[in-house]
Amino acid sequence: MTASIHAQEIAVLKYKGGGDWYGNPTSLPNLISYCNININTKLNPQPQTVEPDSPDIYQYPLVHMTGHGNVFFSENDAENLRNYLISGGFLHIDDNYGMEPYLVKELKKVFPNKELIELPKTHPIFSAAFKFPEGLPKIHEHDGKRPQAFGMFENDRLVVLFTYESDLGNGWEDEEVYNDPFEVREKALKMGANIVKYVFEN
């Protein structure tokens, strides 16, 4: 199958700071496959890798970011990310556990005047393809905290989604990685499909 059949691509953000941006290597390929089968997307089965300051970032309607640890955005990174998001891009950040304090600080460089706002359960991202009446599902337990979805908006358009205390990416991984039951993995994939569908339609 040639790449030209695939109209769209998703990329993983390769950020600086020493955090494991490459965590969950099977996650995105599995999510892409799920979306192509279940919600009729035509995504390239192989996710790309892009750096925050790269001009290539503008090719991707959706950039995914994950990890456990430190994140650092240079001024160039922050400026390019800001321009990407304002011009129609979307960043989904999935906290794999332990990323949140670094991330909040670095997002201030991207959008000094914006805050992460918790999305209500009624936000359309929770029903774009599959219904999640309670909002973000819980996939992996860490501290017993409830899962939360936070967003940043540009002129009422959601441009950053931060999924916290949920671990969607772990649920997208190959089954043998965490031995999650099928129901848990399916829940994670369905929520992931919602994100993809929402991003491509808004």
MOTA-V215433 format. One record per backbone hydrogen bond with DSSP energy under -0.5 kcal/mol. NH is the residue of the N-H (numbers start at 0). CO is the residue of the C=O. E is the energy in kcal/mol with one decimal. If there is no record, write none. Layout:
NH;CO;E
NH;CO;E
This chain:
4;1;-1.4
5;2;-1.4
6;4;-0.8
6;41;-0.7
7;41;-1.5
10;61;-1.7
11;47;-2.8
12;63;-2.9
13;11;-0.6
13;49;-3.0
14;12;-1.1
15;71;-1.0
18;69;-1.1
20;18;-2.0
22;19;-2.0
26;23;-1.4
27;23;-0.6
29;25;-1.8
30;26;-2.5
31;27;-3.2
32;28;-2.2
33;29;-2.4
34;30;-2.7
35;31;-2.8
36;32;-1.8
37;33;-2.9
38;34;-2.6
40;34;-1.2
43;7;-2.5
46;44;-0.7
47;9;-2.4
49;11;-2.7
53;50;-2.0
56;53;-1.3
57;54;-1.2
58;55;-2.2
59;56;-1.6
60;8;-0.5
60;58;-0.6
61;8;-0.6
62;89;-2.7
63;10;-3.2
64;91;-2.8
66;93;-0.7
71;15;-2.3
73;71;-0.5
77;73;-2.7
78;74;-2.5
79;75;-2.5
80;76;-2.8
81;77;-2.4
82;78;-2.4
83;79;-2.5
84;80;-2.7
85;81;-2.7
86;82;-1.9
87;84;-1.2
88;83;-2.7
90;158;-2.5
91;62;-2.8
91;89;-0.5
92;90;-0.6
92;160;-3.4
93;64;-3.1
93;91;-0.6
94;92;-0.7
94;162;-2.4
95;66;-1.9
95;93;-0.7
96;66;-0.5
101;98;-0.6
102;98;-2.4
103;99;-2.5
104;100;-1.2
105;101;-2.2
106;102;-2.8
107;103;-0.9
108;105;-1.1
109;105;-1.0
110;106;-3.0
113;110;-1.6
116;114;-0.5
116;150;-2.8
118;148;-3.3
122;119;-2.2
125;122;-2.2
126;123;-1.7
131;125;-2.4
134;131;-2.4
138;136;-0.6
138;165;-1.4
139;165;-1.8
147;163;-2.6
149;147;-0.5
149;161;-2.7
150;116;-2.9
151;159;-1.8
153;156;-2.7
156;153;-1.8
157;155;-0.5
158;151;-2.9
159;151;-1.5
160;90;-2.7
161;149;-3.2
162;92;-2.8
162;160;-0.6
163;147;-3.0
163;161;-0.6
169;166;-0.6
170;166;-1.3
170;167;-0.5
171;167;-1.1
172;168;-0.9
172;169;-0.5
176;173;-1.9
177;173;-0.7
177;174;-0.5
178;174;-2.1
183;180;-0.6
184;180;-2.1
185;181;-3.1
186;182;-2.0
187;183;-2.1
188;184;-2.6
189;185;-2.8
190;186;-2.1
191;187;-2.3
192;188;-2.7
193;189;-2.0
194;190;-1.9
195;191;-2.3
196;192;-2.9
197;193;-2.8
198;194;-2.6
199;195;-2.4
200;196;-1.1
200;197;-0.5
201;197;-0.9
201;198;-0.6
